[in-house]
């Protein structure tokens, strides 16, 4: 009898731990930095277990059978909420890649790609922006803000309550426009400067048709572009920070966290 009571208690405890662990696991597997291939599976599991153990005493958790139809529905909802938070922040990282792609194409560095463990084949300028963005995210305290948002999400969207998935998907699609807007904002200083350089090279070519524009134009575009990129790093850092702040604010809006 005592063994049976102990087994029932362990099962009930497992069911209560399952709900926060599911949402946290979905976030860790989809969020920037944490989902990178450089983060080992053992480290991810340890992080999930620690966060679950810290968050578990702060809320009352329902005891539902996850194998039942209702429990499976709520379990999938927890997975959706965690992935939703991660995808919103991944769009910010995608904006870094788009901006780097635009700059690399303008400089003539489209073939100079690096294999990023998280994003795949990324232009070298995009890789620089990703590293800068990651450092700014950590320096801004974005990792602690993300953990705080997970904790608050269990208050605003309790387990075993209905969540408007259609409205959340609509908000995600609207936010995805930031993928291109953010990329253009990052690449704008370099693109505008190189546009005027192209216009100047066109005038020179028109004035001296015998001049080999490919021998002169490519080195000039590359040198001027790198100088402008170095000068614009300060303003680009501010834009990177602005994108992260907007991303975290969007997560707050989707989760209903004030």
C-alpha contacts under 8 A as a table, 3 or more apart, distances in Angstrom:
res1	aa1	res2	aa2	distance
1	X	4	X	5.08
1	X	5	X	6.28
2	X	5	X	5.09
2	X	6	X	6.11
3	X	6	X	5.03
3	X	7	X	6.10
4	X	7	X	5.05
4	X	8	X	6.20
5	X	8	X	5.09
5	X	9	X	6.18
6	X	9	X	5.07
6	X	10	X	6.14
7	X	10	X	5.11
7	X	11	X	6.10
8	X	11	X	5.07
8	X	12	X	6.11
9	X	12	X	5.10
9	X	13	X	6.06
10	X	13	X	5.06
10	X	14	X	6.08
11	X	14	X	5.04
11	X	15	X	6.25
12	X	15	X	5.13
12	X	16	X	6.38
12	X	63	X	6.34
13	X	16	X	5.20
13	X	17	X	6.25
14	X	17	X	5.09
14	X	18	X	6.04
15	X	18	X	5.06
15	X	19	X	7.09
15	X	63	X	5.98
15	X	64	X	6.71
15	X	65	X	7.16
15	X	66	X	7.64
16	X	19	X	6.03
16	X	20	X	7.81
16	X	61	X	5.40
16	X	62	X	6.37
16	X	63	X	5.90
17	X	20	X	6.05
17	X	21	X	6.22
17	X	52	X	7.20
17	X	56	X	6.75
18	X	21	X	5.16
18	X	22	X	6.02
19	X	22	X	5.32
19	X	23	X	6.73
19	X	61	X	7.67
19	X	75	X	7.12
19	X	78	X	7.20
19	X	159	X	6.99
20	X	23	X	5.42
20	X	24	X	6.13
20	X	52	X	5.99
20	X	55	X	7.53
20	X	56	X	6.98
21	X	24	X	5.15
21	X	25	X	5.80
21	X	48	X	6.71
21	X	49	X	7.32
21	X	52	X	5.47
22	X	25	X	5.15
22	X	26	X	6.22
22	X	75	X	7.32
22	X	78	X	6.19
22	X	79	X	6.11
22	X	82	X	7.92
23	X	26	X	5.28
23	X	27	X	6.36
23	X	78	X	4.94
23	X	79	X	5.44
23	X	80	X	7.93
23	X	81	X	6.61
23	X	82	X	4.78
24	X	27	X	5.12
24	X	28	X	6.17
24	X	48	X	6.34
24	X	51	X	7.61
24	X	52	X	7.26
24	X	82	X	6.29
24	X	150	X	7.31
25	X	28	X	5.15
25	X	29	X	6.15
25	X	48	X	6.03
25	X	79	X	8.00
25	X	82	X	7.33
26	X	29	X	5.29
26	X	30	X	6.33
26	X	79	X	5.46
26	X	80	X	7.63
26	X	81	X	7.89
26	X	82	X	4.63
26	X	83	X	5.25
26	X	86	X	7.94
27	X	30	X	5.27
27	X	31	X	5.59
27	X	82	X	4.28
27	X	83	X	5.37
27	X	84	X	7.86
27	X	85	X	6.44
27	X	86	X	5.35
28	X	31	X	5.50
28	X	34	X	5.67
28	X	35	X	6.20
28	X	44	X	7.18
28	X	48	X	7.45
28	X	82	X	8.00
28	X	86	X	7.55
29	X	34	X	6.84
29	X	35	X	4.97
29	X	83	X	7.81
29	X	86	X	7.89
30	X	34	X	7.58
30	X	35	X	5.55
30	X	82	X	7.89
30	X	83	X	5.80
30	X	86	X	4.71
30	X	87	X	6.45
30	X	90	X	7.71
31	X	34	X	5.85
31	X	35	X	5.69
31	X	83	X	7.76
31	X	85	X	7.27
31	X	86	X	3.90
31	X	87	X	6.69
31	X	89	X	6.45
31	X	90	X	6.39
32	X	35	X	5.75
32	X	36	X	7.00
32	X	86	X	6.95
32	X	89	X	6.54
32	X	90	X	5.76
32	X	93	X	7.33
33	X	36	X	5.39
33	X	39	X	7.90
33	X	134	X	7.36
34	X	39	X	6.38
34	X	44	X	7.41
35	X	39	X	6.95
35	X	118	X	7.10
36	X	39	X	5.67
36	X	117	X	6.07
36	X	118	X	4.71
37	X	40	X	6.78
37	X	117	X	5.14
37	X	118	X	6.02
38	X	117	X	6.88
39	X	43	X	6.56
39	X	44	X	6.90
40	X	43	X	5.30
40	X	44	X	6.40
41	X	44	X	5.06
41	X	45	X	6.17
42	X	45	X	5.23
42	X	46	X	6.15
43	X	46	X	5.08
43	X	47	X	6.13
44	X	47	X	5.08
44	X	48	X	6.15
45	X	48	X	5.06
45	X	49	X	6.14
46	X	49	X	5.19
46	X	50	X	6.13
47	X	50	X	5.18
47	X	51	X	6.10
48	X	51	X	5.30
48	X	52	X	6.01
49	X	52	X	5.14
49	X	53	X	6.05
50	X	53	X	5.15
50	X	54	X	6.20
51	X	54	X	5.11
51	X	55	X	6.07
52	X	55	X	5.21
52	X	56	X	5.76
53	X	56	X	5.38
53	X	57	X	7.51
54	X	57	X	6.79
54	X	58	X	7.88
55	X	58	X	5.59
55	X	59	X	7.46
55	X	151	X	6.71
56	X	59	X	6.24
57	X	60	X	7.62
59	X	154	X	7.75
59	X	155	X	7.98
61	X	159	X	7.07
62	X	159	X	7.24
62	X	160	X	7.17
64	X	71	X	5.77
65	X	68	X	5.58
65	X	71	X	5.42
66	X	69	X	7.74
66	X	70	X	7.56
66	X	71	X	4.09
66	X	72	X	5.06
66	X	75	X	6.69
67	X	71	X	6.15
67	X	72	X	5.82
68	X	71	X	5.14
68	X	72	X	5.92
69	X	72	X	5.20
69	X	73	X	6.20
70	X	73	X	5.13
70	X	74	X	6.37
71	X	74	X	5.22
71	X	75	X	6.01
72	X	75	X	4.89
72	X	76	X	6.18
73	X	76	X	5.29
73	X	77	X	6.29
74	X	77	X	4.86
74	X	78	X	6.28
74	X	159	X	7.31
74	X	160	X	5.77
74	X	161	X	7.79
75	X	78	X	5.16
75	X	79	X	6.47
76	X	79	X	5.01
76	X	80	X	6.18
77	X	80	X	4.98
77	X	81	X	6.25
77	X	163	X	7.63
78	X	81	X	5.21
78	X	82	X	6.36
78	X	159	X	7.61
79	X	82	X	5.32
79	X	83	X	6.18
80	X	83	X	5.18
80	X	84	X	5.90
81	X	84	X	5.04
81	X	85	X	6.41
82	X	85	X	5.38
82	X	86	X	6.49
83	X	86	X	5.05
83	X	87	X	6.04
84	X	87	X	5.20
84	X	88	X	6.29
84	X	172	X	7.71
85	X	88	X	5.43
85	X	89	X	6.72
85	X	251	X	5.96
86	X	89	X	5.36
86	X	90	X	6.11
87	X	90	X	4.77
87	X	91	X	6.23
88	X	91	X	5.44
88	X	92	X	7.21
88	X	172	X	6.77
88	X	175	X	7.44
88	X	176	X	7.81
88	X	247	X	6.38
88	X	250	X	7.37
88	X	251	X	6.75
89	X	92	X	5.34
89	X	93	X	6.92
89	X	244	X	7.61
89	X	247	X	5.66
89	X	248	X	7.26
90	X	93	X	5.03
90	X	94	X	6.18
91	X	94	X	4.80
91	X	95	X	6.27
91	X	176	X	6.36
91	X	178	X	7.22
91	X	179	X	5.65
92	X	95	X	5.10
92	X	96	X	6.73
92	X	178	X	7.36
92	X	179	X	6.49
92	X	182	X	7.60
92	X	243	X	6.30
92	X	244	X	6.67
92	X	247	X	6.63
93	X	96	X	5.13
93	X	97	X	6.63
93	X	130	X	6.79
93	X	133	X	7.81
94	X	97	X	5.06
94	X	98	X	6.23
94	X	179	X	5.86
95	X	98	X	5.05
95	X	99	X	6.08
95	X	178	X	7.00
95	X	179	X	4.41
95	X	180	X	6.17
95	X	181	X	7.59
95	X	182	X	5.20
95	X	183	X	4.57
96	X	99	X	5.21
96	X	100	X	6.11
96	X	126	X	6.05
96	X	129	X	5.79
96	X	130	X	6.02
96	X	133	X	7.74
96	X	182	X	7.42
96	X	183	X	5.95
96	X	186	X	7.57
97	X	100	X	5.04
97	X	101	X	6.00
97	X	122	X	6.81
97	X	123	X	7.51
97	X	126	X	4.72
97	X	127	X	7.33
97	X	129	X	7.46
97	X	130	X	7.24
97	X	183	X	7.30
98	X	101	X	5.01
98	X	102	X	6.24
98	X	126	X	7.31
98	X	179	X	7.30
98	X	180	X	6.80
98	X	183	X	4.95
98	X	184	X	7.77
99	X	102	X	5.19
99	X	103	X	6.31
99	X	126	X	6.72
99	X	182	X	7.33
99	X	183	X	3.80
99	X	184	X	5.95
99	X	185	X	7.67
99	X	186	X	5.54
99	X	187	X	5.11
100	X	103	X	5.14
100	X	104	X	5.96
100	X	123	X	6.38
100	X	124	X	7.43
100	X	125	X	4.77
100	X	126	X	3.64
100	X	127	X	7.38
100	X	128	X	7.98
100	X	129	X	6.76
100	X	183	X	7.52
100	X	187	X	7.08
101	X	104	X	5.10
101	X	105	X	6.02
101	X	110	X	7.27
101	X	122	X	7.77
101	X	123	X	5.79
101	X	125	X	7.13
101	X	126	X	6.12
102	X	105	X	5.27
102	X	106	X	6.29
102	X	183	X	7.82
102	X	184	X	7.90
102	X	187	X	6.47
102	X	191	X	7.92
103	X	106	X	5.19
103	X	107	X	6.18
103	X	125	X	6.97
103	X	187	X	5.83
103	X	190	X	6.75
103	X	191	X	6.84
104	X	107	X	5.11
104	X	108	X	6.00
104	X	109	X	4.71
104	X	110	X	5.33
104	X	123	X	6.54
104	X	124	X	7.35
104	X	125	X	6.06
104	X	126	X	7.88
105	X	108	X	5.12
105	X	109	X	5.80
105	X	110	X	4.93
106	X	109	X	7.57
106	X	191	X	7.01
106	X	194	X	7.37
107	X	110	X	7.93
107	X	218	X	7.88
107	X	221	X	5.98
107	X	222	X	5.23
107	X	225	X	6.23
108	X	111	X	7.85
108	X	218	X	7.31
108	X	222	X	7.17
109	X	112	X	5.21
109	X	123	X	7.63
109	X	124	X	7.80
110	X	113	X	6.96
110	X	123	X	6.50
111	X	123	X	7.67
112	X	123	X	6.15
112	X	124	X	6.06
113	X	121	X	6.15
113	X	122	X	5.42
113	X	123	X	4.27
113	X	124	X	5.29
114	X	121	X	5.65
114	X	122	X	5.33
114	X	123	X	6.04
114	X	124	X	5.84
114	X	127	X	7.25
115	X	119	X	7.84
115	X	120	X	5.34
115	X	121	X	4.46
115	X	122	X	6.05
116	X	119	X	5.40
116	X	120	X	4.85
116	X	121	X	5.98
116	X	122	X	6.26
116	X	127	X	7.50
117	X	120	X	5.91
119	X	122	X	6.78
122	X	126	X	6.11
122	X	127	X	6.21
123	X	126	X	5.08
123	X	127	X	6.25
124	X	127	X	4.99
124	X	128	X	6.43
125	X	128	X	5.03
125	X	129	X	6.35
126	X	129	X	5.02
126	X	130	X	6.13
127	X	130	X	5.02
127	X	131	X	6.26
128	X	131	X	5.23
128	X	132	X	6.21
129	X	132	X	5.00
129	X	133	X	5.86
130	X	133	X	4.97
130	X	134	X	6.00
131	X	134	X	5.12
131	X	135	X	6.28
132	X	135	X	5.23
132	X	136	X	6.16
132	X	237	X	7.45
133	X	136	X	5.04
133	X	137	X	5.98
133	X	237	X	7.67
133	X	240	X	5.89
133	X	241	X	7.45
134	X	137	X	5.00
134	X	138	X	6.26
135	X	138	X	5.23
135	X	139	X	5.97
136	X	139	X	4.92
136	X	140	X	5.78
136	X	237	X	7.75
136	X	240	X	7.47
136	X	241	X	6.44
137	X	140	X	5.11
137	X	141	X	6.37
137	X	142	X	5.15
137	X	143	X	7.32
137	X	241	X	7.24
137	X	244	X	6.82
138	X	141	X	5.13
138	X	142	X	5.68
138	X	143	X	6.27
139	X	142	X	7.51
140	X	241	X	7.82
141	X	144	X	5.48
141	X	145	X	6.28
142	X	145	X	4.88
142	X	146	X	6.00
142	X	244	X	7.86
142	X	248	X	7.95
143	X	146	X	5.11
143	X	147	X	6.39
144	X	147	X	5.11
144	X	148	X	6.12
145	X	148	X	4.93
145	X	149	X	6.10
145	X	248	X	7.88
146	X	149	X	5.01
146	X	150	X	6.33
146	X	248	X	7.59
147	X	150	X	5.10
147	X	151	X	6.38
148	X	151	X	5.07
148	X	152	X	6.19
149	X	152	X	4.99
149	X	153	X	5.90
149	X	251	X	7.87
149	X	252	X	7.07
149	X	257	X	7.55
150	X	153	X	5.04
150	X	154	X	6.86
151	X	154	X	5.75
151	X	155	X	7.28
152	X	155	X	5.17
152	X	156	X	6.40
152	X	257	X	6.65
153	X	156	X	5.11
153	X	157	X	5.48
153	X	158	X	7.38
153	X	255	X	5.98
153	X	256	X	7.78
153	X	257	X	6.96
154	X	157	X	5.20
154	X	158	X	4.80
154	X	159	X	6.88
155	X	158	X	5.59
156	X	255	X	6.79
156	X	256	X	6.18
156	X	257	X	6.53
157	X	161	X	6.97
157	X	163	X	7.17
157	X	255	X	7.07
157	X	256	X	7.99
158	X	161	X	5.91
164	X	167	X	5.56
164	X	168	X	6.45
165	X	168	X	4.99
165	X	169	X	6.13
166	X	169	X	5.19
166	X	170	X	6.22
167	X	170	X	5.08
167	X	171	X	6.26
168	X	171	X	5.08
168	X	172	X	6.21
168	X	254	X	6.31
169	X	172	X	4.95
169	X	173	X	6.21
170	X	173	X	5.17
170	X	174	X	6.27
171	X	174	X	5.12
171	X	175	X	6.10
171	X	254	X	7.21
172	X	175	X	5.03
172	X	176	X	6.14
173	X	176	X	5.08
173	X	177	X	7.32
174	X	177	X	5.98
175	X	178	X	5.74
175	X	250	X	7.79
176	X	179	X	5.52
177	X	180	X	5.84
177	X	181	X	6.38
178	X	181	X	4.74
178	X	182	X	5.34
178	X	183	X	7.88
179	X	182	X	5.68
179	X	183	X	6.30
180	X	183	X	5.00
180	X	184	X	6.12
181	X	184	X	5.26
181	X	185	X	6.23
182	X	185	X	5.09
182	X	186	X	6.22
182	X	243	X	7.01
183	X	186	X	5.23
183	X	187	X	6.24
184	X	187	X	5.17
184	X	188	X	5.62
185	X	188	X	5.28
185	X	239	X	7.45
186	X	189	X	7.47
186	X	236	X	5.85
186	X	239	X	6.70
186	X	240	X	7.77
187	X	190	X	5.68
187	X	191	X	6.01
188	X	191	X	5.04
188	X	192	X	5.97
189	X	192	X	5.48
189	X	193	X	6.30
189	X	228	X	7.60
189	X	229	X	7.87
189	X	232	X	6.93
190	X	193	X	5.26
190	X	194	X	6.08
190	X	225	X	6.29
190	X	228	X	6.12
190	X	229	X	6.23
190	X	232	X	7.93
191	X	194	X	5.26
191	X	195	X	6.03
192	X	195	X	5.06
192	X	196	X	6.66
193	X	196	X	5.43
193	X	197	X	6.46
193	X	225	X	7.76
193	X	228	X	7.61
194	X	197	X	4.75
194	X	198	X	6.06
194	X	221	X	6.78
194	X	224	X	7.70
194	X	225	X	6.65
195	X	198	X	5.09
195	X	199	X	6.30
196	X	199	X	4.95
196	X	200	X	6.18
197	X	200	X	5.04
197	X	201	X	6.16
197	X	221	X	7.16
198	X	201	X	5.03
198	X	202	X	6.09
199	X	202	X	5.03
199	X	203	X	6.36
200	X	203	X	5.12
200	X	204	X	6.24
201	X	204	X	4.98
201	X	205	X	6.04
201	X	213	X	7.50
201	X	217	X	6.79
202	X	205	X	5.09
202	X	206	X	6.16
203	X	206	X	5.06
203	X	207	X	6.19
204	X	207	X	5.06
204	X	208	X	6.00
205	X	208	X	5.12
205	X	209	X	5.24
205	X	210	X	7.82
205	X	211	X	6.48
205	X	213	X	6.63
206	X	209	X	5.71
208	X	211	X	5.67
209	X	212	X	7.92
212	X	215	X	5.49
212	X	216	X	6.57
213	X	216	X	5.17
213	X	217	X	5.22
213	X	218	X	7.95
214	X	217	X	5.19
214	X	218	X	5.88
215	X	218	X	6.44
215	X	219	X	7.29
216	X	219	X	5.98
216	X	220	X	6.25
217	X	220	X	5.16
217	X	221	X	5.96
218	X	221	X	5.18
218	X	222	X	6.11
219	X	222	X	5.11
219	X	223	X	6.04
220	X	223	X	5.32
220	X	224	X	5.96
221	X	224	X	5.37
221	X	225	X	5.71
222	X	225	X	5.13
222	X	226	X	6.11
223	X	226	X	5.33
223	X	227	X	6.25
224	X	227	X	5.11
224	X	228	X	6.10
225	X	228	X	5.13
225	X	229	X	5.99
226	X	229	X	4.92
226	X	230	X	6.11
227	X	230	X	5.12
227	X	231	X	6.25
228	X	231	X	5.03
228	X	232	X	5.99
229	X	232	X	5.07
229	X	233	X	6.12
230	X	233	X	5.39
231	X	234	X	7.17
232	X	235	X	5.49
232	X	236	X	6.07
233	X	236	X	4.92
233	X	237	X	6.00
234	X	237	X	5.19
234	X	238	X	6.62
235	X	238	X	5.10
235	X	239	X	6.39
236	X	239	X	4.95
236	X	240	X	6.11
237	X	240	X	4.98
237	X	241	X	6.25
238	X	241	X	5.12
238	X	242	X	6.12
239	X	242	X	4.86
239	X	243	X	6.14
240	X	243	X	5.18
240	X	244	X	6.44
241	X	244	X	5.18
241	X	245	X	6.23
242	X	245	X	5.11
242	X	246	X	6.11
243	X	246	X	5.06
243	X	247	X	6.08
244	X	247	X	4.96
244	X	248	X	6.20
245	X	248	X	5.22
245	X	249	X	6.09
246	X	249	X	4.99
246	X	250	X	6.09
247	X	250	X	5.05
247	X	251	X	6.36
248	X	251	X	5.04
248	X	252	X	6.31
249	X	252	X	4.98
249	X	253	X	6.21
250	X	253	X	4.95
250	X	254	X	6.16
251	X	254	X	5.19
251	X	255	X	6.12
252	X	255	X	5.21
252	X	256	X	5.83
252	X	257	X	4.80
252	X	258	X	6.82
253	X	256	X	5.06
253	X	257	X	6.28
253	X	258	X	7.66
254	X	257	X	7.82
